[in-house]
Amino acid sequence: MSAAKKEYKRVTTKSLVDMKKNGEKISMLTAYDYTMAKIVDGSGVDVILVGDSASNVMAGHETTLPITLDQMIYHASSVVRAINRALVVVDIPFGSYQSDPKEALRSAIRIMKESGAHAIKVEGGKEIKESIKRILNAGIPVMGHLGLTPQSIYKFGTYTVRAKEKEEAEKLINDAKLLEKLGCFAVVLEKIPADLAKEVAESISIPVIGIGAGNGVDGQVLVLHDMIGMTHEFNPRFLRRYMNLYEDMTSSISQYVSDVKAVDFPSDKEQY
């Protein structure tokens, strides 16, 4: 069982480490705009991720790859303006950090300065070690991301569970330990076996946030639009829908159309 929830007026990277030490699970959701972020923050979520999943959810792309740094800064700025409590973490998009540590630093600095976010997130381990070091040396908090890394989807060729084989599992464990050693404040594990995720969480002192990684980790993250049922075609095993907004919104909009056509809206009470 989780420990009693401590009240945090503002969640920081240190707060998350303290939560892990105290056995309090960490809640994390995505948000990409002011209105949704205000609702999420007011609901008590600890971490808001401005994910590059905005490429899929907001822009309709098949993958996360097309979204640009400018677009991520736009979404992050909108979210930050809504926040009173949550820690805001922003994905550095594909192509903005992998090949050149100097470019990685420039990208991270732009996100922090232009959006007002609190931290950045990058995908990968040993392969991007120098980029992570450069960003951390500038005083910018970094969250890692291992397992299924959507920015590498064309390398994997599939969204199936990662690290089921011994060699890949060992690399993931080593990468998680490396991220901790470098100074990352947390790591996301996506779509890996629950036993492996639990092993990773127990082997490092920084928080491990899971998505499709079982309940043996230190917290959970979901894409907001999936969780509240605005999207309806994406149905992975790890997703729990807490609402069915797709049906509710479709029904409401259809009713509005009917009311307009029938001259039922606006009524006498709804006009001046």
KEKE-3310 file (N, C-alpha, C; in steps of 0.2 Angstrom, whole numbers, plus 5000, padded with zeros to 4 digits):
npx = (5004:5002:5010:5003:4997:5006:5005:5009:5013:5019:5025:5041:5057:5064:5053:5048:5058:5057:5044:5046:5055:5046:5037:5026:5015:5017:5008:5005:5001:4998:4997:4993:4988:4981:4968:4965:4976:4974:4963:4969:4979:4972:4966:4975:4986:5003:5014:5014:5016:5021:5020:5028:5019:5009:5010:5003:4991:4986:4989:4987:4997:5005:5016:5027:5037:5036:5034:5039:5053:5049:5035:5033:5037:5027:5016:5020:5022:5008:5003:5011:5006:4995:4997:4998:5003:5008:5023:5030:5035:5044:5045:5059:5059:5061:5076:5082:5091:5098:5110:5120:5128:5129:5118:5108:5109:5106:5093:5086:5088:5081:5068:5067:5068:5059:5047:5045:5045:5048:5057:5065:5062:5070:5073:5081:5097:5113:5117:5114:5121:5131:5124:5114:5123:5128:5116:5112:5123:5121:5112:5099:5085:5083:5073:5073:5069:5065:5064:5050:5053:5045:5051:5060:5053:5053:5065:5063:5051:5039:5026:5026:5029:5044:5061:5059:5068:5083:5096:5092:5085:5095:5102:5093:5092:5105:5106:5096:5102:5113:5107:5103:5116:5121:5114:5100:5083:5072:5065:5056:5048:5042:5031:5036:5040:5032:5039:5052:5052:5049:5060:5070:5065:5068:5081:5087:5088:5081:5065:5054:5043:5030:5022:5012:5020:5017:5013:5023:5032:5036:5027:5014:5010:4999:4992:4982:4971:4968:4965:4953:4945:4943:4950:4947:4951:4962:4968:4977:4983:4987:4980:4968:4952:4944:4933:4921:4922:4922:4910:4901:4903:4901:4887:4882:4886:4879:4866:4866:4867:4855:4846:4849:4846:4832:4828:4827:4837:4844:4834:4820:4825:4838:4843:4845)
npy = (4994:5012:5025:5038:5052:5066:5084:5094:5111:5116:5105:5098:5093:5087:5084:5073:5063:5062:5057:5044:5039:5040:5031:5035:5035:5042:5053:5056:5064:5068:5084:5097:5110:5126:5125:5112:5108:5116:5110:5098:5101:5107:5095:5089:5081:5076:5077:5085:5080:5088:5080:5074:5067:5075:5077:5066:5066:5080:5085:5074:5066:5051:5046:5051:5059:5070:5082:5098:5108:5121:5120:5111:5120:5130:5122:5119:5132:5136:5126:5129:5141:5138:5132:5129:5120:5108:5099:5103:5094:5093:5085:5084:5086:5074:5073:5084:5083:5071:5069:5078:5085:5099:5104:5098:5104:5117:5116:5112:5123:5133:5127:5129:5142:5149:5143:5142:5130:5116:5106:5094:5080:5066:5053:5037:5029:5025:5029:5042:5049:5059:5070:5071:5074:5086:5094:5093:5098:5111:5114:5111:5101:5083:5071:5054:5041:5025:5009:5005:5017:5029:5039:5031:5022:5018:5011:5001:4995:4991:4993:4984:4975:4979:4973:4960:4950:4943:4950:4963:4967:4967:4978:4988:4989:4993:5005:5012:5013:5020:5033:5037:5038:5049:5059:5061:5065:5057:5043:5037:5021:5013:5001:4988:4972:4969:4963:4966:4980:4982:4977:4986:4998:4995:4995:5007:5024:5035:5041:5030:5030:5022:5017:5005:4996:4989:4988:4989:5000:5017:5026:5032:5035:5042:5046:5059:5061:5049:5043:5049:5046:5053:5050:5035:5024:5018:5006:4999:4986:4992:5003:5012:5018:5031:5039:5041:5051:5053:5047:5055:5068:5067:5064:5075:5086:5082:5083:5097:5101:5096:5104:5117:5116:5114:5126:5127:5131:5146:5148:5159:5163:5162:5173:5190)
npz = (5000:4997:5005:5016:5008:5006:5007:4994:4990:4979:4967:4965:4957:4968:4976:4970:4972:4986:4987:4982:4992:5003:4999:4992:4979:4962:4952:4935:4920:4903:4895:4884:4881:4887:4894:4896:4904:4915:4921:4924:4932:4943:4948:4955:4950:4950:4941:4925:4909:4895:4881:4867:4861:4857:4844:4838:4845:4845:4832:4823:4817:4812:4819:4833:4827:4818:4825:4829:4837:4839:4839:4851:4861:4860:4864:4877:4883:4883:4892:4904:4908:4914:4926:4944:4953:4949:4943:4928:4914:4899:4883:4873:4856:4842:4834:4839:4849:4848:4840:4842:4856:4859:4851:4858:4870:4867:4862:4874:4882:4875:4877:4891:4893:4885:4887:4900:4907:4919:4918:4907:4895:4888:4876:4878:4882:4885:4872:4871:4880:4881:4877:4887:4898:4895:4895:4909:4915:4913:4922:4920:4924:4920:4914:4911:4898:4894:4887:4877:4865:4858:4848:4841:4833:4820:4820:4829:4823:4827:4839:4850:4866:4874:4878:4882:4880:4886:4883:4879:4890:4900:4895:4897:4911:4914:4907:4914:4927:4923:4919:4931:4937:4930:4934:4931:4936:4937:4928:4914:4911:4897:4891:4895:4902:4918:4929:4926:4926:4939:4945:4940:4946:4960:4960:4958:4965:4960:4955:4946:4933:4926:4911:4905:4912:4923:4941:4950:4950:4953:4950:4939:4922:4909:4893:4892:4884:4880:4892:4896:4887:4875:4863:4854:4847:4850:4860:4870:4881:4894:4896:4905:4904:4911:4908:4895:4884:4870:4865:4873:4869:4855:4855:4862:4853:4841:4846:4847:4834:4829:4836:4832:4818:4820:4824:4838:4846:4847:4862:4868:4880:4879:4871:4868)
capx = (5000:5005:5010:4999:4999:5009:5002:5014:5010:5022:5029:5048:5061:5065:5047:5047:5062:5054:5038:5048:5057:5041:5032:5020:5015:5018:5003:5008:4997:5000:4993:4996:4985:4980:4962:4966:4981:4972:4959:4973:4983:4968:4964:4980:4991:5009:5018:5011:5021:5020:5023:5028:5013:5005:5011:4998:4984:4984:4991:4985:5002:5005:5021:5029:5043:5036:5033:5045:5054:5044:5028:5033:5038:5021:5012:5023:5020:5001:5002:5014:5002:4989:4999:4999:5006:5012:5029:5029:5041:5043:5049:5063:5057:5065:5081:5084:5096:5102:5117:5125:5126:5128:5112:5104:5109:5102:5086:5084:5088:5075:5062:5066:5068:5054:5041:5045:5044:5053:5062:5064:5063:5074:5072:5087:5102:5120:5118:5113:5124:5134:5119:5111:5128:5128:5110:5113:5129:5119:5107:5092:5083:5082:5069:5075:5064:5068:5059:5048:5054:5042:5055:5064:5048:5055:5071:5059:5047:5033:5024:5025:5032:5051:5065:5057:5074:5088:5101:5089:5083:5101:5104:5088:5094:5111:5104:5093:5108:5117:5104:5104:5123:5122:5110:5093:5079:5067:5065:5049:5048:5036:5029:5041:5037:5031:5044:5058:5051:5049:5068:5073:5063:5071:5089:5089:5085:5077:5058:5053:5037:5028:5017:5012:5026:5015:5012:5029:5036:5035:5021:5011:5008:4995:4990:4976:4965:4966:4962:4947:4941:4942:4952:4943:4953:4969:4966:4982:4981:4989:4975:4961:4948:4940:4927:4920:4921:4921:4903:4897:4904:4898:4880:4881:4887:4874:4860:4867:4866:4848:4843:4850:4842:4825:4827:4826:4842:4843:4827:4819:4829:4845:4844:4845)
capy = (5000:5018:5029:5043:5057:5072:5089:5099:5117:5115:5099:5099:5086:5084:5081:5066:5059:5061:5053:5038:5037:5039:5026:5038:5034:5048:5053:5060:5064:5073:5090:5101:5116:5129:5123:5105:5108:5119:5105:5092:5103:5107:5089:5086:5077:5078:5079:5086:5080:5090:5075:5074:5063:5080:5075:5061:5068:5087:5086:5069:5062:5044:5045:5058:5061:5076:5088:5102:5111:5127:5117:5109:5126:5133:5118:5119:5138:5136:5123:5132:5147:5136:5128:5132:5115:5102:5099:5102:5091:5094:5081:5087:5082:5070:5077:5090:5081:5064:5068:5084:5087:5106:5106:5096:5109:5123:5114:5112:5130:5136:5125:5131:5150:5151:5140:5142:5123:5115:5100:5091:5073:5063:5045:5034:5028:5026:5032:5050:5050:5066:5075:5072:5077:5093:5098:5093:5103:5118:5115:5109:5094:5079:5065:5049:5037:5019:5003:5007:5024:5031:5042:5026:5017:5015:5007:4995:4993:4989:4995:4978:4975:4979:4970:4953:4945:4944:4955:4970:4968:4969:4984:4993:4990:4996:5012:5015:5015:5026:5039:5039:5041:5055:5064:5062:5065:5052:5039:5033:5015:5011:4995:4983:4967:4971:4961:4970:4987:4982:4976:4993:5003:4993:4995:5014:5028:5040:5038:5026:5031:5017:5016:4999:4993:4986:4992:4989:5006:5022:5031:5030:5041:5040:5051:5062:5061:5042:5041:5052:5043:5057:5045:5029:5019:5016:5001:4995:4983:4996:5009:5012:5024:5034:5042:5040:5058:5053:5046:5060:5074:5066:5064:5082:5090:5080:5087:5104:5102:5096:5110:5123:5115:5114:5132:5126:5134:5148:5149:5165:5164:5162:5178:5197)
capz = (5000:4997:5011:5017:5004:5008:5003:4991:4987:4972:4966:4962:4956:4975:4979:4967:4975:4992:4986:4981:4998:5007:4997:4989:4971:4958:4947:4929:4914:4898:4893:4878:4880:4894:4897:4899:4909:4921:4924:4926:4938:4948:4950:4960:4947:4952:4935:4919:4904:4888:4877:4859:4858:4854:4837:4837:4848:4843:4825:4819:4814:4814:4824:4836:4824:4814:4829:4829:4843:4840:4841:4858:4865:4860:4868:4884:4885:4885:4899:4910:4910:4918:4932:4950:4958:4946:4939:4921:4910:4891:4878:4867:4850:4838:4830:4842:4854:4848:4836:4844:4862:4859:4849:4863:4875:4864:4862:4881:4885:4872:4880:4898:4893:4881:4889:4908:4910:4925:4916:4900:4895:4882:4875:4877:4887:4884:4866:4871:4887:4881:4877:4894:4902:4893:4898:4916:4917:4912:4928:4918:4926:4915:4915:4905:4895:4892:4885:4870:4864:4851:4843:4838:4831:4814:4821:4831:4818:4830:4846:4854:4872:4873:4884:4884:4879:4891:4881:4879:4897:4904:4893:4900:4918:4914:4905:4920:4932:4920:4919:4938:4939:4926:4937:4930:4943:4936:4922:4912:4907:4893:4888:4896:4907:4924:4933:4924:4928:4947:4946:4939:4952:4966:4959:4958:4970:4957:4954:4940:4931:4921:4906:4902:4915:4929:4947:4954:4949:4958:4948:4932:4917:4904:4889:4895:4879:4880:4899:4897:4881:4869:4858:4855:4842:4853:4865:4873:4888:4899:4896:4908:4902:4916:4905:4887:4881:4863:4865:4876:4865:4849:4857:4863:4847:4837:4848:4846:4827:4828:4839:4827:4812:4821:4827:4845:4849:4854:4864:4870:4886:4877:4867:4871)
cpx = (5004:5005:5005:5001:5001:5006:5008:5011:5013:5026:5036:5051:5062:5059:5046:5051:5060:5048:5041:5051:5052:5036:5026:5020:5014:5013:5006:5003:5000:4995:4996:4993:4983:4974:4962:4971:4979:4967:4964:4977:4978:4965:4969:4985:4998:5014:5014:5017:5018:5023:5023:5023:5008:5005:5005:4991:4982:4985:4989:4990:5002:5010:5022:5034:5042:5035:5039:5047:5050:5037:5028:5034:5031:5016:5014:5021:5013:5000:5005:5010:4996:4991:5000:5003:5010:5019:5028:5036:5039:5048:5053:5061:5063:5070:5083:5089:5100:5109:5122:5123:5125:5121:5107:5103:5105:5095:5083:5083:5082:5069:5061:5065:5061:5047:5040:5044:5049:5058:5061:5065:5066:5073:5079:5092:5109:5121:5118:5117:5127:5129:5116:5116:5128:5122:5110:5118:5127:5113:5100:5091:5081:5078:5071:5068:5067:5062:5057:5049:5051:5046:5059:5059:5050:5061:5068:5055:5040:5032:5024:5030:5040:5054:5063:5063:5079:5093:5098:5087:5089:5103:5100:5090:5100:5110:5101:5098:5112:5114:5104:5111:5124:5119:5103:5089:5074:5068:5058:5051:5042:5036:5034:5038:5037:5037:5051:5058:5052:5057:5071:5072:5066:5078:5091:5085:5081:5070:5058:5045:5035:5022:5017:5018:5024:5015:5018:5034:5033:5029:5019:5010:5004:4994:4983:4970:4963:4963:4955:4942:4939:4945:4949:4946:4959:4967:4971:4980:4982:4984:4969:4958:4943:4934:4927:4918:4919:4913:4899:4898:4901:4890:4878:4881:4881:4867:4860:4865:4858:4844:4843:4846:4834:4823:4824:4831:4844:4836:4826:4824:4836:4847:4843:4839)
cpy = (5006:5021:5035:5049:5063:5078:5093:5105:5117:5109:5100:5092:5083:5081:5074:5061:5057:5057:5046:5035:5036:5034:5028:5038:5041:5048:5058:5059:5069:5079:5094:5108:5119:5126:5116:5105:5111:5114:5100:5095:5104:5101:5085:5081:5080:5081:5080:5085:5083:5086:5077:5070:5069:5080:5071:5064:5075:5088:5080:5065:5055:5042:5052:5061:5068:5083:5092:5105:5117:5125:5115:5115:5130:5129:5119:5126:5139:5132:5126:5138:5145:5133:5132:5127:5110:5104:5098:5100:5091:5089:5086:5083:5078:5074:5083:5089:5075:5064:5073:5086:5095:5108:5104:5101:5116:5122:5114:5119:5134:5134:5128:5139:5152:5149:5141:5135:5122:5110:5098:5083:5071:5056:5042:5033:5030:5030:5040:5052:5057:5071:5077:5075:5084:5097:5098:5098:5110:5119:5114:5102:5090:5073:5060:5045:5031:5014:5005:5015:5026:5035:5037:5021:5014:5010:5000:4991:4991:4992:4990:4979:4975:4975:4964:4948:4948:4950:4962:4972:4970:4976:4990:4994:4994:5004:5015:5017:5020:5032:5041:5042:5047:5061:5066:5061:5060:5048:5036:5027:5013:5004:4990:4978:4970:4969:4964:4977:4987:4981:4983:4998:5002:4994:5002:5018:5033:5037:5035:5027:5026:5019:5010:4995:4990:4991:4992:4995:5011:5027:5028:5036:5038:5047:5053:5060:5053:5040:5043:5050:5048:5053:5038:5023:5015:5012:4997:4992:4987:5002:5008:5018:5025:5037:5040:5046:5058:5052:5052:5066:5073:5067:5072:5087:5088:5083:5094:5105:5101:5102:5116:5122:5116:5121:5132:5130:5140:5149:5157:5167:5164:5168:5185:5201)
cpz = (5000:5004:5011:5012:5007:5004:5000:4988:4980:4972:4962:4961:4963:4978:4977:4971:4982:4992:4986:4988:5003:5005:4994:4982:4968:4953:4941:4923:4909:4898:4888:4877:4887:4897:4900:4905:4916:4925:4927:4933:4944:4951:4955:4957:4949:4947:4929:4913:4897:4883:4870:4856:4856:4846:4834:4839:4845:4835:4820:4815:4816:4819:4828:4833:4821:4818:4829:4836:4845:4842:4849:4862:4865:4864:4876:4887:4887:4892:4905:4913:4915:4925:4938:4955:4954:4943:4932:4917:4903:4888:4874:4861:4846:4834:4833:4848:4853:4845:4839:4851:4863:4856:4854:4869:4873:4864:4869:4884:4882:4875:4887:4898:4890:4883:4897:4911:4915:4923:4909:4900:4888:4882:4874:4883:4885:4877:4866:4878:4886:4880:4884:4899:4901:4896:4905:4918:4917:4918:4926:4920:4920:4917:4909:4903:4892:4890:4878:4870:4858:4846:4839:4835:4825:4815:4824:4826:4820:4837:4851:4861:4871:4879:4886:4884:4884:4889:4882:4886:4901:4902:4896:4907:4918:4912:4911:4925:4929:4920:4927:4940:4936:4930:4935:4936:4942:4929:4920:4909:4904:4890:4889:4902:4914:4929:4932:4927:4936:4949:4946:4945:4958:4966:4959:4963:4967:4955:4947:4939:4925:4917:4903:4905:4922:4935:4952:4954:4954:4956:4941:4928:4911:4899:4891:4890:4879:4886:4899:4891:4876:4863:4859:4851:4845:4860:4868:4879:4894:4900:4900:4907:4908:4914:4898:4884:4874:4862:4867:4872:4858:4850:4858:4857:4842:4839:4847:4838:4826:4831:4835:4821:4814:4824:4835:4849:4845:4856:4866:4876:4885:4872:4871:4868)
residu = (MET:SER:ALA:ALA:LYS:LYS:GLU:TYR:LYS:ARG:VAL:THR:THR:LYS:SER:LEU:VAL:ASP:MET:LYS:LYS:ASN:GLY:GLU:LYS:ILE:SER:MET:LEU:THR:ALA:TYR:ASP:TYR:THR:MET:ALA:LYS:ILE:VAL:ASP:GLY:SER:GLY:VAL:ASP:VAL:ILE:LEU:VAL:GLY:ASP:SER:ALA:SER:ASN:VAL:MET:ALA:GLY:HIS:GLU:THR:THR:LEU:PRO:ILE:THR:LEU:ASP:GLN:MET:ILE:TYR:HIS:ALA:SER:SER:VAL:VAL:ARG:ALA:ILE:ASN:ARG:ALA:LEU:VAL:VAL:VAL:ASP:ILE:PRO:PHE:GLY:SER:TYR:GLN:SER:ASP:PRO:LYS:GLU:ALA:LEU:ARG:SER:ALA:ILE:ARG:ILE:MET:LYS:GLU:SER:GLY:ALA:HIS:ALA:ILE:LYS:VAL:GLU:GLY:GLY:LYS:GLU:ILE:LYS:GLU:SER:ILE:LYS:ARG:ILE:LEU:ASN:ALA:GLY:ILE:PRO:VAL:MET:GLY:HIS:LEU:GLY:LEU:THR:PRO:GLN:SER:ILE:TYR:LYS:PHE:GLY:THR:TYR:THR:VAL:ARG:ALA:LYS:GLU:LYS:GLU:GLU:ALA:GLU:LYS:LEU:ILE:ASN:ASP:ALA:LYS:LEU:LEU:GLU:LYS:LEU:GLY:CYS:PHE:ALA:VAL:VAL:LEU:GLU:LYS:ILE:PRO:ALA:ASP:LEU:ALA:LYS:GLU:VAL:ALA:GLU:SER:ILE:SER:ILE:PRO:VAL:ILE:GLY:ILE:GLY:ALA:GLY:ASN:GLY:VAL:ASP:GLY:GLN:VAL:LEU:VAL:LEU:HIS:ASP:MET:ILE:GLY:MET:THR:HIS:GLU:PHE:ASN:PRO:ARG:PHE:LEU:ARG:ARG:TYR:MET:ASN:LEU:TYR:GLU:ASP:MET:THR:SER:SER:ILE:SER:GLN:TYR:VAL:SER:ASP:VAL:LYS:ALA:VAL:ASP:PHE:PRO:SER:ASP:LYS:GLU:GLN:TYR)
# end
